[in-house]
Amino acid sequence: MSKAKARRVDFYPDEYITGVGGVLTAEQQGVYWMICSLIMSEGGAIEFNDRRLAGLCRVRPADVRRVVDALVANGKITRQGDGKLWQKRSQSEVEMSLKRIQSAAENGANGGRPSKKAQQNQQPPEPGGSFSEKLTTNYQLPTEVKEEPSGSSKKRGTRLSPEWSLLPEWRQWAKDNGLSSGDIDGEAGKFRDWFISAPGSRGVKADWEATWRNWVRKAVQDRAGKRRGGNGDLTNSALFARG
C-alpha cells in the first residue's frame, strides 16, 4: 500500500492541554509537534535527522538531540530499532487517511454516493491524544442530516461540513455583487465558522448556495451602511441566529 499524507486533522485543545500541559516544556512541545507533523506528512516513521529538525525548529542540533531524548523518555515519541522516530497517534492519522482516500475513490465509482459500510467507516472514533481521527477527503459527508415536513413532502437539510471551502462560482457571484476579493475571503471564513458552530437547527440548511447568497447580500448591505455613516442593520451573525 502506498504512503498517504494526512493533509489535515481536527485539533482538540482540551486533549492537547491534558496530554502535554504541565508535562512538556515549550521547547519540547515545539519539537514534539514538528515530529508528529513530519510523520503525518511523510506517511510513517521518519529518519532522525537532528540537523533537519534543528532547521525546522530554529534550535541547535545538540538541543534537538536533548529534546528528542526527553520525549522518548516521557513516552511521547518512540525510537524504533532502525533509529526512526514514530508516534502512535500520528501513524493512526496516516492509516485513517489511506482508508478515507480509498473510500472516496469507491464513492466516486458509485456516482459519489457512499455505501452503508462506507458511511459507518466515516464515523470518527473516540478522540485521544492531541488531535482527532477525522481527516479531510475529497468526499465530504454531511455532519448531520435533518428532515423537516413541508406540506405533503419532506425537505432535507444538512449541516455545513467542517472541511467546507468556497466554490469558484460562489466566489464569482459574491464578486459580481459587490464584494472585493479580500472581503470575500473574510466573509467565507465567518460563514464557515458561524454555521459549523451554530447549535441545533440553526446550523441546518436545505440550500447552502442560497444561504451563501443571502450572507453576501447582508455583508454588502452592512458595508454600504458603514460608508453612509449609519449604524447599519443587523449583522450577519445576528440575522442568521434568528433562524
C-alpha positions in Angstrom: 0.0 0.0 0.0 1.4 3.4 -1.0 2.1 6.0 1.6 -0.6 8.6 2.4 -0.3 12.2 3.6 -2.6 13.2 6.5 -3.1 16.7 5.0 -5.5 18.0 7.6 -6.6 17.0 11.1 -9.1 18.4 13.6 -7.5 19.8 16.7 -8.9 19.3 20.2 -7.3 21.8 22.5 -8.5 20.1 25.7 -6.9 16.9 24.6 -3.6 18.6 23.8 -3.5 20.5 27.1 -4.2 17.3 29.0 -1.6 15.3 27.1 1.3 17.8 27.2 0.4 20.6 29.6 2.5 20.6 32.7 4.4 17.6 31.2 6.5 19.1 28.3 8.3 22.4 28.2 7.6 24.9 25.5 10.7 23.8 23.7 9.7 20.1 23.9 6.2 20.8 22.7 7.5 22.6 19.6 9.8 19.7 18.6 7.1 17.1 19.5 4.5 18.8 17.3 7.0 19.1 14.4 7.9 15.4 14.6 4.2 14.5 14.6 3.6 16.7 11.6 6.5 15.2 9.7 5.2 11.6 10.4 1.8 12.5 9.0 3.3 14.4 6.1 5.7 11.6 5.1 3.3 8.8 5.7 5.1 6.9 8.5 8.1 6.8 10.8 10.8 9.4 9.9 14.6 9.3 9.9 16.1 11.0 12.9 18.0 13.9 11.3 19.0 16.3 14.0 20.1 19.0 11.6 16.8 18.9 9.7 14.8 19.1 12.8 17.1 21.9 14.1 16.5 23.9 11.0 12.7 23.4 11.2 12.6 24.3 14.9 15.2 27.1 14.8 17.4 25.5 17.5 20.8 23.8 17.6 21.2 20.1 16.6 22.5 19.4 20.1 19.3 20.9 21.6 17.2 18.7 19.2 19.1 15.6 20.4 18.5 16.5 24.0 14.8 17.2 23.5 14.2 14.1 21.5 15.8 12.0 24.2 13.4 13.7 26.7 10.4 13.0 24.5 11.3 9.3 24.2 11.8 9.1 28.0 8.4 10.7 28.5 6.8 8.1 26.2 5.6 10.8 23.7 7.9 9.6 20.9 9.1 6.1 20.1 12.6 5.5 18.7 12.4 2.3 16.6 15.1 -0.3 16.3 16.2 1.2 13.0 16.6 4.6 14.7 13.5 6.1 13.1 11.1 8.2 15.1 7.4 7.1 15.4 4.4 8.3 17.2 1.3 6.1 17.6 -1.4 8.8 17.1 0.3 10.3 14.0 0.6 6.9 12.5 -3.1 6.4 13.1 -3.9 9.6 11.2 -1.9 8.2 8.2 -3.8 4.9 8.3 -7.1 6.7 8.5 -6.1 8.9 5.6 -5.5 5.8 3.4 -8.9 4.4 4.4 -10.7 7.6 3.6 -8.9 8.1 0.3 -9.9 4.5 -0.7 -13.5 5.2 0.4 -13.6 8.4 -1.5 -12.4 6.6 -4.7 -15.1 3.9 -4.2 -17.7 6.6 -3.7 -16.6 8.3 -6.9 -17.0 5.0 -8.8 -20.5 4.7 -7.4 -21.5 8.2 -8.5 -20.5 10.0 -5.3 -22.8 8.1 -3.0 -21.2 6.2 -0.2 -22.3 2.7 0.7 -23.7 1.9 4.1 -20.5 0.4 5.1 -18.6 3.5 4.0 -20.9 5.7 6.0 -20.2 3.6 9.1 -16.4 3.9 8.4 -16.8 7.6 8.2 -17.9 7.8 11.8 -14.9 9.2 13.8 -13.6 7.1 16.7 -13.4 8.4 20.2 -10.6 11.1 20.2 -7.4 10.5 22.1 -4.1 12.2 22.2 -3.7 15.7 20.8 -5.9 15.6 17.8 -8.9 13.7 16.4 -9.2 10.8 14.0 -11.2 12.9 11.4 -9.4 13.7 8.2 -10.2 15.7 5.1 -11.0 13.7 1.9 -12.4 14.6 -1.5 -15.8 13.3 -0.3 -17.3 15.4 2.4 -20.0 13.6 4.4 -22.6 15.9 5.9 -22.1 16.1 9.7 -25.8 15.9 10.4 -28.9 15.3 8.3 -32.3 16.5 9.3 -35.7 16.0 7.7 -38.4 18.6 8.1 -42.0 18.3 6.9 -43.1 20.7 4.2 -46.7 20.2 3.2 -47.1 16.7 2.0 -43.4 16.2 1.3 -40.2 16.3 3.4 -37.4 18.8 3.0 -33.9 17.6 3.7 -31.3 19.8 5.2 -27.7 19.3 6.2 -25.1 20.9 8.4 -22.1 22.5 6.8 -19.0 20.3 6.6 -16.0 21.4 8.7 -13.9 21.0 5.5 -16.2 23.4 3.5 -14.4 25.8 1.2 -15.8 28.4 -1.1 -16.6 27.1 -4.7 -15.2 29.3 -7.6 -18.7 30.0 -8.9 -19.9 31.1 -5.4 -16.8 33.4 -5.2 -17.6 34.9 -8.6 -21.2 35.6 -7.6 -20.0 37.4 -4.5 -17.6 39.5 -6.5 -20.3 40.3 -9.1 -22.5 41.5 -6.3 -20.1 44.0 -4.7 -17.5 42.2 -2.5 -13.8 42.6 -3.1 -11.5 39.5 -3.1 -10.3 40.3 0.4 -13.8 40.8 1.7 -14.9 37.5 0.1 -12.2 35.6 1.9 -13.1 37.2 5.2 -16.9 36.6 4.8 -16.3 33.0 3.7 -14.3 32.3 6.9 -17.0 33.9 9.0 -19.7 32.0 7.1 -17.9 28.6 7.7 -17.1 29.3 11.4 -20.6 30.6 12.2 -22.5 27.7 10.7 -20.1 25.0 11.9 -20.6 26.2 15.5 -24.3 27.1 15.2 -26.3 24.9 17.6 -29.2 22.7 16.6 -31.5 23.6 13.7 -29.8 27.0 13.2 -26.9 25.2 11.5 -29.1 23.1 9.2 -29.9 24.4 5.8 -31.6 22.9 2.7 -29.7 25.1 0.2 -26.3 26.2 1.1 -25.7 28.1 -2.1 -28.8 30.2 -1.4 -27.7 30.7 2.2 -24.3 32.0 0.9 -26.0 34.4 -1.4 -28.1 35.8 1.4 -25.0 36.1 3.6 -23.2 38.1 0.8 -26.2 40.4 0.3 -26.2 41.2 4.1 -22.4 41.8 4.0 -22.8 44.2 1.1 -25.6 46.0 2.9 -23.6 46.3 6.1 -20.7 47.8 4.2 -23.0 50.3 2.5 -24.4 51.3 5.8 -21.0 51.9 7.3 -20.0 54.1 4.3 -23.1 56.2 4.8 -22.1 56.7 8.5 -25.1 54.8 9.8 -25.3 52.1 12.4 -26.1 49.5 9.8 -28.7 46.8 10.2 -28.3 43.5 12.0 -25.0 41.8 11.5 -24.9 38.5 9.5 -24.4 36.5 12.7 -27.4 38.2 14.4 -29.5 37.8 11.3 -28.8 34.1 10.9 -29.1 33.4 14.6 -32.7 34.4 14.4 -33.3 31.3 12.3 
